[in-house]
Amino acid sequence: MNKVSVKPGQTWVSNDRRDAGIEFVIIRIDGDYAICGKTNGRVTRIRIDRFKLTATGYKLVKDVAGDNQGAKP
C-alpha cells in the first residue's frame, strides 16, 4: 500500500459513510496526529496512520501548492 505524506494545507475527505463526505484541511502536524479544520468549523485531530484509502479512512482531495507529487519528469 502506498504511504501518503500528510502535510499542512492538504484537503482531505472522509470515506466513512457516517461523516457524509465532510472535507477538512490539515492545519498542522503534532507528533502522530494531524490537527484538522473541518468545513463545519470544528477543529479536530486525527491519527496520521488513518490517512489511507479504506472504508473508514480518508482520501486526499487537494495537495498543497507547489508539491510535485505525481508530476511527470
PyMOL Python script that loads the backbone (N, CA, C, O; Angstrom):
from pymol import cmd

cmd.read_pdbstr("""\
ATOM      1  N   MET A   1       0.848  -1.186   0.000  1.00  0.00           N
ATOM      2  CA  MET A   1       0.000   0.000   0.000  1.00  0.00           C
ATOM      3  C   MET A   1       0.884   1.236   0.000  1.00  0.00           C
ATOM      4  O   MET A   1       1.872   1.294   0.733  1.00  0.00           O
ATOM      5  N   ASN A   2       0.535   2.232  -0.822  1.00  0.00           N
ATOM      6  CA  ASN A   2       1.284   3.471  -0.883  1.00  0.00           C
ATOM      7  C   ASN A   2       1.139   4.247   0.411  1.00  0.00           C
ATOM      8  O   ASN A   2       0.043   4.389   0.952  1.00  0.00           O
ATOM      9  N   LYS A   3       2.267   4.748   0.899  1.00  0.00           N
ATOM     10  CA  LYS A   3       2.239   5.578   2.101  1.00  0.00           C
ATOM     11  C   LYS A   3       2.091   7.023   1.647  1.00  0.00           C
ATOM     12  O   LYS A   3       2.892   7.511   0.850  1.00  0.00           O
ATOM     13  N   VAL A   4       1.086   7.696   2.145  1.00  0.00           N
ATOM     14  CA  VAL A   4       0.808   9.072   1.764  1.00  0.00           C
ATOM     15  C   VAL A   4       1.461  10.002   2.767  1.00  0.00           C
ATOM     16  O   VAL A   4       1.423   9.759   3.973  1.00  0.00           O
ATOM     17  N   SER A   5       2.055  11.061   2.262  1.00  0.00           N
ATOM     18  CA  SER A   5       2.647  12.069   3.129  1.00  0.00           C
ATOM     19  C   SER A   5       1.568  13.085   3.495  1.00  0.00           C
ATOM     20  O   SER A   5       1.015  13.752   2.621  1.00  0.00           O
ATOM     21  N   VAL A   6       1.272  13.199   4.776  1.00  0.00           N
ATOM     22  CA  VAL A   6       0.250  14.124   5.261  1.00  0.00           C
ATOM     23  C   VAL A   6       0.948  15.429   5.623  1.00  0.00           C
ATOM     24  O   VAL A   6       1.866  15.443   6.444  1.00  0.00           O
ATOM     25  N   LYS A   7       0.496  16.554   4.990  1.00  0.00           N
ATOM     26  CA  LYS A   7       1.157  17.832   5.173  1.00  0.00           C
ATOM     27  C   LYS A   7       0.141  18.948   5.403  1.00  0.00           C
ATOM     28  O   LYS A   7      -0.985  18.878   4.910  1.00  0.00           O
ATOM     29  N   PRO A   8       0.538  19.974   6.151  1.00  0.00           N
ATOM     30  CA  PRO A   8      -0.345  21.131   6.335  1.00  0.00           C
ATOM     31  C   PRO A   8      -0.728  21.749   4.986  1.00  0.00           C
ATOM     32  O   PRO A   8       0.097  21.866   4.080  1.00  0.00           O
ATOM     33  N   GLY A   9      -1.985  22.135   4.882  1.00  0.00           N
ATOM     34  CA  GLY A   9      -2.504  22.745   3.655  1.00  0.00           C
ATOM     35  C   GLY A   9      -3.254  21.773   2.758  1.00  0.00           C
ATOM     36  O   GLY A   9      -4.006  22.206   1.884  1.00  0.00           O
ATOM     37  N   GLN A  10      -3.070  20.472   2.948  1.00  0.00           N
ATOM     38  CA  GLN A  10      -3.777  19.486   2.137  1.00  0.00           C
ATOM     39  C   GLN A  10      -5.260  19.453   2.521  1.00  0.00           C
ATOM     40  O   GLN A  10      -5.629  19.702   3.668  1.00  0.00           O
ATOM     41  N   THR A  11      -6.099  19.136   1.523  1.00  0.00           N
ATOM     42  CA  THR A  11      -7.528  18.948   1.768  1.00  0.00           C
ATOM     43  C   THR A  11      -7.837  17.466   1.630  1.00  0.00           C
ATOM     44  O   THR A  11      -7.445  16.828   0.653  1.00  0.00           O
ATOM     45  N   TRP A  12      -8.545  16.923   2.621  1.00  0.00           N
ATOM     46  CA  TRP A  12      -8.912  15.515   2.666  1.00  0.00           C
ATOM     47  C   TRP A  12     -10.417  15.397   2.838  1.00  0.00           C
ATOM     48  O   TRP A  12     -11.078  16.351   3.248  1.00  0.00           O
ATOM     49  N   VAL A  13     -10.956  14.225   2.523  1.00  0.00           N
ATOM     50  CA  VAL A  13     -12.375  13.938   2.737  1.00  0.00           C
ATOM     51  C   VAL A  13     -12.491  12.558   3.389  1.00  0.00           C
ATOM     52  O   VAL A  13     -11.723  11.645   3.086  1.00  0.00           O
ATOM     53  N   SER A  14     -13.451  12.431   4.276  1.00  0.00           N
ATOM     54  CA  SER A  14     -13.679  11.166   4.960  1.00  0.00           C
ATOM     55  C   SER A  14     -14.391  10.181   4.037  1.00  0.00           C
ATOM     56  O   SER A  14     -15.308  10.557   3.306  1.00  0.00           O
ATOM     57  N   ASN A  15     -13.965   8.923   4.073  1.00  0.00           N
ATOM     58  CA  ASN A  15     -14.649   7.862   3.324  1.00  0.00           C
ATOM     59  C   ASN A  15     -15.746   7.206   4.152  1.00  0.00           C
ATOM     60  O   ASN A  15     -16.520   6.402   3.631  1.00  0.00           O
ATOM     61  N   ASP A  16     -15.817   7.539   5.426  1.00  0.00           N
ATOM     62  CA  ASP A  16     -16.788   6.927   6.329  1.00  0.00           C
ATOM     63  C   ASP A  16     -18.191   7.431   6.011  1.00  0.00           C
ATOM     64  O   ASP A  16     -18.412   8.642   5.967  1.00  0.00           O
ATOM     65  N   ARG A  17     -19.133   6.535   5.791  1.00  0.00           N
ATOM     66  CA  ARG A  17     -20.495   6.936   5.425  1.00  0.00           C
ATOM     67  C   ARG A  17     -21.178   7.744   6.527  1.00  0.00           C
ATOM     68  O   ARG A  17     -22.127   8.481   6.259  1.00  0.00           O
ATOM     69  N   ARG A  18     -20.702   7.609   7.759  1.00  0.00           N
ATOM     70  CA  ARG A  18     -21.281   8.367   8.878  1.00  0.00           C
ATOM     71  C   ARG A  18     -20.902   9.837   8.843  1.00  0.00           C
ATOM     72  O   ARG A  18     -21.593  10.668   9.434  1.00  0.00           O
ATOM     73  N   ASP A  19     -19.806  10.173   8.156  1.00  0.00           N
ATOM     74  CA  ASP A  19     -19.354  11.564   8.048  1.00  0.00           C
ATOM     75  C   ASP A  19     -19.914  12.276   6.832  1.00  0.00           C
ATOM     76  O   ASP A  19     -19.748  13.489   6.706  1.00  0.00           O
ATOM     77  N   ALA A  20     -20.564  11.567   5.947  1.00  0.00           N
ATOM     78  CA  ALA A  20     -21.200  12.135   4.751  1.00  0.00           C
ATOM     79  C   ALA A  20     -20.251  13.000   3.924  1.00  0.00           C
ATOM     80  O   ALA A  20     -20.658  14.037   3.400  1.00  0.00           O
ATOM     81  N   GLY A  21     -18.993  12.583   3.805  1.00  0.00           N
ATOM     82  CA  GLY A  21     -18.052  13.261   2.917  1.00  0.00           C
ATOM     83  C   GLY A  21     -17.592  14.630   3.379  1.00  0.00           C
ATOM     84  O   GLY A  21     -17.293  15.483   2.542  1.00  0.00           O
ATOM     85  N   ILE A  22     -17.524  14.870   4.665  1.00  0.00           N
ATOM     86  CA  ILE A  22     -17.059  16.164   5.162  1.00  0.00           C
ATOM     87  C   ILE A  22     -15.590  16.352   4.805  1.00  0.00           C
ATOM     88  O   ILE A  22     -14.764  15.479   5.070  1.00  0.00           O
ATOM     89  N   GLU A  23     -15.264  17.506   4.195  1.00  0.00           N
ATOM     90  CA  GLU A  23     -13.891  17.831   3.848  1.00  0.00           C
ATOM     91  C   GLU A  23     -13.228  18.575   4.999  1.00  0.00           C
ATOM     92  O   GLU A  23     -13.897  19.238   5.792  1.00  0.00           O
ATOM     93  N   PHE A  24     -11.914  18.459   5.081  1.00  0.00           N
ATOM     94  CA  PHE A  24     -11.164  19.195   6.086  1.00  0.00           C
ATOM     95  C   PHE A  24      -9.771  19.480   5.563  1.00  0.00           C
ATOM     96  O   PHE A  24      -9.284  18.817   4.648  1.00  0.00           O
ATOM     97  N   VAL A  25      -9.133  20.488   6.164  1.00  0.00           N
ATOM     98  CA  VAL A  25      -7.791  20.916   5.783  1.00  0.00           C
ATOM     99  C   VAL A  25      -6.845  20.624   6.941  1.00  0.00           C
ATOM    100  O   VAL A  25      -7.179  20.851   8.104  1.00  0.00           O
ATOM    101  N   ILE A  26      -5.661  20.119   6.608  1.00  0.00           N
ATOM    102  CA  ILE A  26      -4.652  19.865   7.625  1.00  0.00           C
ATOM    103  C   ILE A  26      -4.071  21.219   8.046  1.00  0.00           C
ATOM    104  O   ILE A  26      -3.546  21.960   7.214  1.00  0.00           O
ATOM    105  N   ILE A  27      -4.168  21.536   9.333  1.00  0.00           N
ATOM    106  CA  ILE A  27      -3.640  22.790   9.860  1.00  0.00           C
ATOM    107  C   ILE A  27      -2.175  22.621  10.245  1.00  0.00           C
ATOM    108  O   ILE A  27      -1.331  23.439   9.878  1.00  0.00           O
ATOM    109  N   ARG A  28      -1.877  21.552  10.989  1.00  0.00           N
ATOM    110  CA  ARG A  28      -0.501  21.270  11.395  1.00  0.00           C
ATOM    111  C   ARG A  28      -0.383  19.812  11.816  1.00  0.00           C
ATOM    112  O   ARG A  28      -1.381  19.126  12.037  1.00  0.00           O
ATOM    113  N   ILE A  29       0.857  19.360  11.920  1.00  0.00           N
ATOM    114  CA  ILE A  29       1.147  18.008  12.373  1.00  0.00           C
ATOM    115  C   ILE A  29       1.675  18.112  13.802  1.00  0.00           C
ATOM    116  O   ILE A  29       2.550  18.928  14.094  1.00  0.00           O
ATOM    117  N   ASP A  30       1.135  17.276  14.687  1.00  0.00           N
ATOM    118  CA  ASP A  30       1.539  17.272  16.090  1.00  0.00           C
ATOM    119  C   ASP A  30       1.861  15.833  16.478  1.00  0.00           C
ATOM    120  O   ASP A  30       0.986  15.100  16.939  1.00  0.00           O
ATOM    121  N   GLY A  31       3.114  15.429  16.291  1.00  0.00           N
ATOM    122  CA  GLY A  31       3.531  14.053  16.587  1.00  0.00           C
ATOM    123  C   GLY A  31       2.857  13.062  15.653  1.00  0.00           C
ATOM    124  O   GLY A  31       3.047  13.125  14.439  1.00  0.00           O
ATOM    125  N   ASP A  32       2.066  12.142  16.213  1.00  0.00           N
ATOM    126  CA  ASP A  32       1.371  11.124  15.424  1.00  0.00           C
ATOM    127  C   ASP A  32      -0.011  11.584  14.967  1.00  0.00           C
ATOM    128  O   ASP A  32      -0.780  10.785  14.432  1.00  0.00           O
ATOM    129  N   TYR A  33      -0.333  12.851  15.170  1.00  0.00           N
ATOM    130  CA  TYR A  33      -1.663  13.369  14.856  1.00  0.00           C
ATOM    131  C   TYR A  33      -1.604  14.544  13.883  1.00  0.00           C
ATOM    132  O   TYR A  33      -0.646  15.317  13.869  1.00  0.00           O
ATOM    133  N   ALA A  34      -2.645  14.653  13.077  1.00  0.00           N
ATOM    134  CA  ALA A  34      -2.843  15.819  12.216  1.00  0.00           C
ATOM    135  C   ALA A  34      -3.951  16.649  12.852  1.00  0.00           C
ATOM    136  O   ALA A  34      -5.023  16.129  13.162  1.00  0.00           O
ATOM    137  N   ILE A  35      -3.693  17.933  13.044  1.00  0.00           N
ATOM    138  CA  ILE A  35      -4.707  18.852  13.555  1.00  0.00           C
ATOM    139  C   ILE A  35      -5.430  19.405  12.330  1.00  0.00           C
ATOM    140  O   ILE A  35      -4.805  19.977  11.437  1.00  0.00           O
ATOM    141  N   CYS A  36      -6.762  19.229  12.296  1.00  0.00           N
ATOM    142  CA  CYS A  36      -7.541  19.493  11.090  1.00  0.00           C
ATOM    143  C   CYS A  36      -8.676  20.469  11.355  1.00  0.00           C
ATOM    144  O   CYS A  36      -9.289  20.454  12.422  1.00  0.00           O
ATOM    145  N   GLY A  37      -8.945  21.314  10.371  1.00  0.00           N
ATOM    146  CA  GLY A  37     -10.097  22.192  10.418  1.00  0.00           C
ATOM    147  C   GLY A  37     -11.140  21.680   9.448  1.00  0.00           C
ATOM    148  O   GLY A  37     -10.896  21.617   8.243  1.00  0.00           O
ATOM    149  N   LYS A  38     -12.306  21.312   9.966  1.00  0.00           N
ATOM    150  CA  LYS A  38     -13.376  20.791   9.114  1.00  0.00           C
ATOM    151  C   LYS A  38     -14.187  21.934   8.516  1.00  0.00           C
ATOM    152  O   LYS A  38     -14.171  23.055   9.025  1.00  0.00           O
ATOM    153  N   THR A  39     -14.897  21.636   7.430  1.00  0.00           N
ATOM    154  CA  THR A  39     -15.715  22.649   6.765  1.00  0.00           C
ATOM    155  C   THR A  39     -16.884  23.097   7.627  1.00  0.00           C
ATOM    156  O   THR A  39     -17.485  24.138   7.361  1.00  0.00           O
ATOM    157  N   ASN A  40     -17.215  22.324   8.656  1.00  0.00           N
ATOM    158  CA  ASN A  40     -18.300  22.719   9.552  1.00  0.00           C
ATOM    159  C   ASN A  40     -17.800  23.615  10.685  1.00  0.00           C
ATOM    160  O   ASN A  40     -18.556  23.937  11.601  1.00  0.00           O
ATOM    161  N   GLY A  41     -16.508  24.024  10.625  1.00  0.00           N
ATOM    162  CA  GLY A  41     -15.942  24.928  11.609  1.00  0.00           C
ATOM    163  C   GLY A  41     -15.271  24.265  12.788  1.00  0.00           C
ATOM    164  O   GLY A  41     -14.622  24.935  13.590  1.00  0.00           O
ATOM    165  N   ARG A  42     -15.415  22.977  12.905  1.00  0.00           N
ATOM    166  CA  ARG A  42     -14.841  22.243  14.030  1.00  0.00           C
ATOM    167  C   ARG A  42     -13.371  21.917  13.768  1.00  0.00           C
ATOM    168  O   ARG A  42     -12.990  21.592  12.643  1.00  0.00           O
ATOM    169  N   VAL A  43     -12.547  22.007  14.820  1.00  0.00           N
ATOM    170  CA  VAL A  43     -11.145  21.603  14.732  1.00  0.00           C
ATOM    171  C   VAL A  43     -11.016  20.284  15.476  1.00  0.00           C
ATOM    172  O   VAL A  43     -11.526  20.135  16.586  1.00  0.00           O
ATOM    173  N   THR A  44     -10.336  19.334  14.860  1.00  0.00           N
ATOM    174  CA  THR A  44     -10.181  18.011  15.456  1.00  0.00           C
ATOM    175  C   THR A  44      -8.795  17.484  15.165  1.00  0.00           C
ATOM    176  O   THR A  44      -8.057  18.078  14.379  1.00  0.00           O
ATOM    177  N   ARG A  45      -8.431  16.379  15.784  1.00  0.00           N
ATOM    178  CA  ARG A  45      -7.153  15.735  15.480  1.00  0.00           C
ATOM    179  C   ARG A  45      -7.412  14.297  15.063  1.00  0.00           C
ATOM    180  O   ARG A  45      -8.299  13.623  15.587  1.00  0.00           O
ATOM    181  N   ILE A  46      -6.610  13.847  14.102  1.00  0.00           N
ATOM    182  CA  ILE A  46      -6.766  12.509  13.531  1.00  0.00           C
ATOM    183  C   ILE A  46      -5.387  11.854  13.499  1.00  0.00           C
ATOM    184  O   ILE A  46      -4.404  12.478  13.098  1.00  0.00           O
ATOM    185  N   ARG A  47      -5.324  10.595  13.923  1.00  0.00           N
ATOM    186  CA  ARG A  47      -4.061   9.856  13.841  1.00  0.00           C
ATOM    187  C   ARG A  47      -3.606   9.767  12.391  1.00  0.00           C
ATOM    188  O   ARG A  47      -4.400   9.462  11.502  1.00  0.00           O
ATOM    189  N   ILE A  48      -2.353  10.027  12.161  1.00  0.00           N
ATOM    190  CA  ILE A  48      -1.818  10.025  10.793  1.00  0.00           C
ATOM    191  C   ILE A  48      -1.950   8.666  10.132  1.00  0.00           C
ATOM    192  O   ILE A  48      -2.116   8.598   8.914  1.00  0.00           O
ATOM    193  N   ASP A  49      -1.882   7.582  10.894  1.00  0.00           N
ATOM    194  CA  ASP A  49      -1.994   6.252  10.279  1.00  0.00           C
ATOM    195  C   ASP A  49      -3.389   5.968   9.740  1.00  0.00           C
ATOM    196  O   ASP A  49      -3.585   4.945   9.083  1.00  0.00           O
ATOM    197  N   ARG A  50      -4.368   6.836   9.994  1.00  0.00           N
ATOM    198  CA  ARG A  50      -5.728   6.664   9.458  1.00  0.00           C
ATOM    199  C   ARG A  50      -5.886   7.259   8.064  1.00  0.00           C
ATOM    200  O   ARG A  50      -6.916   7.063   7.420  1.00  0.00           O
ATOM    201  N   PHE A  51      -4.873   7.985   7.594  1.00  0.00           N
ATOM    202  CA  PHE A  51      -4.944   8.603   6.277  1.00  0.00           C
ATOM    203  C   PHE A  51      -4.586   7.584   5.206  1.00  0.00           C
ATOM    204  O   PHE A  51      -3.488   7.589   4.649  1.00  0.00           O
ATOM    205  N   LYS A  52      -5.555   6.708   4.936  1.00  0.00           N
ATOM    206  CA  LYS A  52      -5.402   5.688   3.897  1.00  0.00           C
ATOM    207  C   LYS A  52      -6.773   5.438   3.290  1.00  0.00           C
ATOM    208  O   LYS A  52      -7.805   5.672   3.918  1.00  0.00           O
ATOM    209  N   LEU A  53      -6.759   4.964   2.067  1.00  0.00           N
ATOM    210  CA  LEU A  53      -7.992   4.780   1.315  1.00  0.00           C
ATOM    211  C   LEU A  53      -8.663   3.470   1.705  1.00  0.00           C
ATOM    212  O   LEU A  53      -8.479   2.443   1.052  1.00  0.00           O
ATOM    213  N   THR A  54      -9.452   3.524   2.790  1.00  0.00           N
ATOM    214  CA  THR A  54     -10.245   2.387   3.243  1.00  0.00           C
ATOM    215  C   THR A  54     -11.661   2.898   3.507  1.00  0.00           C
ATOM    216  O   THR A  54     -11.915   4.097   3.392  1.00  0.00           O
ATOM    217  N   ALA A  55     -12.567   2.016   3.854  1.00  0.00           N
ATOM    218  CA  ALA A  55     -13.962   2.407   4.090  1.00  0.00           C
ATOM    219  C   ALA A  55     -14.099   3.406   5.239  1.00  0.00           C
ATOM    220  O   ALA A  55     -15.011   4.234   5.233  1.00  0.00           O
ATOM    221  N   THR A  56     -13.201   3.335   6.222  1.00  0.00           N
ATOM    222  CA  THR A  56     -13.270   4.274   7.343  1.00  0.00           C
ATOM    223  C   THR A  56     -12.052   5.195   7.389  1.00  0.00           C
ATOM    224  O   THR A  56     -11.790   5.838   8.406  1.00  0.00           O
ATOM    225  N   GLY A  57     -11.313   5.255   6.285  1.00  0.00           N
ATOM    226  CA  GLY A  57     -10.133   6.111   6.206  1.00  0.00           C
ATOM    227  C   GLY A  57     -10.453   7.428   5.525  1.00  0.00           C
ATOM    228  O   GLY A  57     -11.582   7.916   5.583  1.00  0.00           O
ATOM    229  N   TYR A  58      -9.452   7.993   4.884  1.00  0.00           N
ATOM    230  CA  TYR A  58      -9.586   9.310   4.273  1.00  0.00           C
ATOM    231  C   TYR A  58      -8.961   9.315   2.883  1.00  0.00           C
ATOM    232  O   TYR A  58      -8.077   8.511   2.584  1.00  0.00           O
ATOM    233  N   LYS A  59      -9.430  10.229   2.039  1.00  0.00           N
ATOM    234  CA  LYS A  59      -8.948  10.346   0.666  1.00  0.00           C
ATOM    235  C   LYS A  59      -8.427  11.752   0.434  1.00  0.00           C
ATOM    236  O   LYS A  59      -9.086  12.727   0.795  1.00  0.00           O
ATOM    237  N   LEU A  60      -7.246  11.865  -0.167  1.00  0.00           N
ATOM    238  CA  LEU A  60      -6.665  13.162  -0.490  1.00  0.00           C
ATOM    239  C   LEU A  60      -7.430  13.789  -1.648  1.00  0.00           C
ATOM    240  O   LEU A  60      -7.568  13.184  -2.711  1.00  0.00           O
ATOM    241  N   VAL A  61      -7.928  15.009  -1.437  1.00  0.00           N
ATOM    242  CA  VAL A  61      -8.704  15.720  -2.462  1.00  0.00           C
ATOM    243  C   VAL A  61      -7.824  16.741  -3.173  1.00  0.00           C
ATOM    244  O   VAL A  61      -7.863  16.862  -4.398  1.00  0.00           O
ATOM    245  N   LYS A  62      -7.021  17.482  -2.385  1.00  0.00           N
ATOM    246  CA  LYS A  62      -6.186  18.528  -2.968  1.00  0.00           C
ATOM    247  C   LYS A  62      -4.875  18.583  -2.204  1.00  0.00           C
ATOM    248  O   LYS A  62      -4.854  18.721  -0.981  1.00  0.00           O
ATOM    249  N   ASP A  63      -3.776  18.472  -2.953  1.00  0.00           N
ATOM    250  CA  ASP A  63      -2.467  18.543  -2.333  1.00  0.00           C
ATOM    251  C   ASP A  63      -2.056  20.013  -2.189  1.00  0.00           C
ATOM    252  O   ASP A  63      -2.703  20.899  -2.747  1.00  0.00           O
ATOM    253  N   VAL A  64      -0.993  20.262  -1.451  1.00  0.00           N
ATOM    254  CA  VAL A  64      -0.526  21.629  -1.250  1.00  0.00           C
ATOM    255  C   VAL A  64       0.088  22.170  -2.528  1.00  0.00           C
ATOM    256  O   VAL A  64       0.662  21.414  -3.312  1.00  0.00           O
ATOM    257  N   ALA A  65      -0.029  23.468  -2.743  1.00  0.00           N
ATOM    258  CA  ALA A  65       0.521  24.118  -3.936  1.00  0.00           C
ATOM    259  C   ALA A  65       2.036  23.955  -3.956  1.00  0.00           C
ATOM    260  O   ALA A  65       2.700  24.031  -2.922  1.00  0.00           O
ATOM    261  N   GLY A  66       2.567  23.730  -5.158  1.00  0.00           N
ATOM    262  CA  GLY A  66       3.998  23.600  -5.306  1.00  0.00           C
ATOM    263  C   GLY A  66       4.530  22.215  -5.050  1.00  0.00           C
ATOM    264  O   GLY A  66       5.730  21.985  -5.202  1.00  0.00           O
ATOM    265  N   ASP A  67       3.678  21.279  -4.665  1.00  0.00           N
ATOM    266  CA  ASP A  67       4.110  19.907  -4.445  1.00  0.00           C
ATOM    267  C   ASP A  67       4.108  19.190  -5.783  1.00  0.00           C
ATOM    268  O   ASP A  67       3.108  19.212  -6.500  1.00  0.00           O
ATOM    269  N   ASN A  68       5.203  18.567  -6.118  1.00  0.00           N
ATOM    270  CA  ASN A  68       5.333  17.901  -7.418  1.00  0.00           C
ATOM    271  C   ASN A  68       4.951  16.437  -7.359  1.00  0.00           C
ATOM    272  O   ASN A  68       5.344  15.664  -8.232  1.00  0.00           O
ATOM    273  N   GLN A  69       4.199  16.040  -6.355  1.00  0.00           N
ATOM    274  CA  GLN A  69       3.787  14.648  -6.219  1.00  0.00           C
ATOM    275  C   GLN A  69       2.993  14.236  -7.455  1.00  0.00           C
ATOM    276  O   GLN A  69       1.978  14.850  -7.782  1.00  0.00           O
ATOM    277  N   GLY A  70       3.447  13.226  -8.116  1.00  0.00           N
ATOM    278  CA  GLY A  70       2.751  12.730  -9.299  1.00  0.00           C
ATOM    279  C   GLY A  70       3.107  13.479 -10.573  1.00  0.00           C
ATOM    280  O   GLY A  70       2.558  13.180 -11.634  1.00  0.00           O
ATOM    281  N   ALA A  71       4.014  14.444 -10.492  1.00  0.00           N
ATOM    282  CA  ALA A  71       4.394  15.201 -11.693  1.00  0.00           C
ATOM    283  C   ALA A  71       5.256  14.331 -12.594  1.00  0.00           C
ATOM    284  O   ALA A  71       6.008  13.483 -12.114  1.00  0.00           O
ATOM    285  N   LYS A  72       5.147  14.541 -13.896  1.00  0.00           N
ATOM    286  CA  LYS A  72       5.955  13.804 -14.860  1.00  0.00           C
ATOM    287  C   LYS A  72       7.351  14.413 -14.933  1.00  0.00           C
ATOM    288  O   LYS A  72       7.491  15.634 -14.879  1.00  0.00           O
ATOM    289  N   PRO A  73       8.384  13.582 -15.053  1.00  0.00           N
ATOM    290  CA  PRO A  73       9.767  14.103 -15.115  1.00  0.00           C
ATOM    291  C   PRO A  73      10.032  14.849 -16.403  1.00  0.00           C
ATOM    292  O   PRO A  73      11.138  15.346 -16.612  1.00  0.00           O
TER     293      PRO A  73
END
""", "prot")
cmd.dss("prot")
cmd.show_as("cartoon", "prot")
cmd.util.cbc("prot")
cmd.orient("prot")
